[in-house]
Structures are given as C-alpha cells and as structure tokens.
C-alpha cells in the first residue's frame, strides 16, 4: 500500500522526472521511498542524509548534468 506526498524540487529536476519513462519514474520513486525509510528509522537528520547523498554522488562523478542526461535516456 502506498500514499502520495508532494515535495518541492528545483524546476530542472521536476522536468527531468516528468520526462522520464514510467519505468524510470517507478525506479526513482522506489529509491526515494527506500531512502526516506532509512532516514526515519535511523533518526539521522534529513540534512545529514542529503549531505551524504550529495557527497556520494559527487565522489562517483555524478553531476546535475549527468543525472539529467540519465533521466532523459
């Protein structure tokens, strides 16, 4: 069972999400759901989680431009 929430994101991210295929949107939804679940279970602050995600993405070479390109593919 799922419930729907609304979150604010920057316009480029929103456009990329809307342009993604149904399959890619489902994958992104799942990833976000899993990460939010981790945050609420560990007591880790959302700021710390976001900082960790950003660090990991940058370490792996993921830039906003690459993410947008991946979502377009």
C-alpha positions, 0 to 999 in steps of 0.5 A, spaced: 500 500 500 502 506 498 500 514 499 502 520 495 506 526 498 508 532 494 515 535 495 518 541 492 524 540 487 528 545 483 524 546 476 530 542 472 529 536 476 521 536 476 522 536 468 527 531 468 522 526 472 516 528 468 520 526 462 522 520 464 519 513 462 514 510 467 519 505 468 524 510 470 519 514 474 517 507 478 525 506 479 526 513 482 520 513 486 522 506 489 529 509 491 526 515 494 521 511 498 527 506 500 531 512 502 526 516 506 525 509 510 532 509 512 532 516 514 526 515 519 528 509 522 535 511 523 533 518 526 539 521 522 537 528 520 534 529 513 540 534 512 545 529 514 542 524 509 542 529 503 549 531 505 551 524 504 547 523 498 550 529 495 557 527 497 556 520 494 554 522 488 559 527 487 565 522 489 562 517 483 562 523 478 555 524 478 553 531 476 546 535 475 548 534 468 549 527 468 543 525 472 539 529 467 542 526 461 540 519 465 533 521 466 532 523 459 535 516 456 
